[in-house]
């Protein structure tokens, strides 16, 4: 699954366009290197999201295409 779509489905970022913009500006990195929105997310990837001064690190657990509001938290584990 594409990174921008995964960020939206997991509800870490509200809109796919915002996720795409964050990737373009280098705010999303995988294992310490910035990635584009087209990066294929795999279970086990460690993502770092920078929101201003705040840094969020999560490990990808699932890449399901369709997830409800309750299941979105099960897609990642916060580190």
C-alpha positions in Angstrom: 0.0 0.0 0.0 1.2 3.5 -0.8 2.5 5.5 2.2 0.1 8.4 1.7 -2.9 6.1 1.6 -1.7 4.1 4.6 -1.4 7.3 6.7 -5.0 8.2 5.8 -6.4 4.7 6.5 -4.5 4.4 9.8 -5.9 7.9 10.7 -2.5 9.3 11.6 -3.2 12.0 9.1 -6.8 13.1 8.2 -6.5 13.6 4.5 -4.5 11.8 1.8 -3.6 15.2 0.2 -2.1 16.4 3.5 -0.2 13.1 3.8 1.1 13.6 0.3 2.2 17.1 1.1 4.0 15.9 4.3 5.9 13.4 2.3 6.9 16.0 -0.3 8.2 18.3 2.4 10.4 15.5 4.0 8.4 15.2 7.2 7.9 11.4 6.9 10.9 9.1 7.0 11.4 5.3 7.1 14.4 4.0 9.0 15.9 7.5 9.0 15.6 8.4 5.4 12.9 10.6 3.9 10.5 8.9 1.5 8.0 9.9 -1.1 4.2 9.3 -1.0 4.6 6.4 -3.4 6.7 4.4 -1.0 5.2 0.9 -0.5 4.6 0.4 3.2 5.3 -3.1 4.6 4.6 -4.6 8.0 7.6 -4.1 10.2 8.5 -0.6 8.8 9.3 2.0 11.4 8.0 5.4 10.3 8.9 8.8 11.8 6.4 11.6 11.4 7.4 15.2 12.2 4.6 17.6 13.1 6.3 20.9 14.0 8.4 20.1 17.2 6.6 16.8 17.8 8.1 13.5 16.5 6.0 10.4 16.4 7.6 7.0 15.7 5.3 4.1 14.8 5.8 0.5 13.6 3.6 -0.7 10.8 1.6 -3.8 11.9 -0.9 -4.1 9.1 -1.6 -2.7 5.6 -5.3 -3.5 5.3 -7.1 -1.5 2.5 -10.3 -0.9 4.4 -10.4 -0.4 8.2 -13.1 1.0 10.4 -12.5 3.7 13.0 -12.0 1.1 15.8 -9.5 -1.0 13.8 -7.3 2.0 12.8 -5.3 1.8 16.0 -4.4 -1.9 15.3 -2.6 -0.9 12.1 0.4 0.5 14.0 2.2 0.4 17.3 3.6 3.7 18.8 7.2 3.5 19.8 
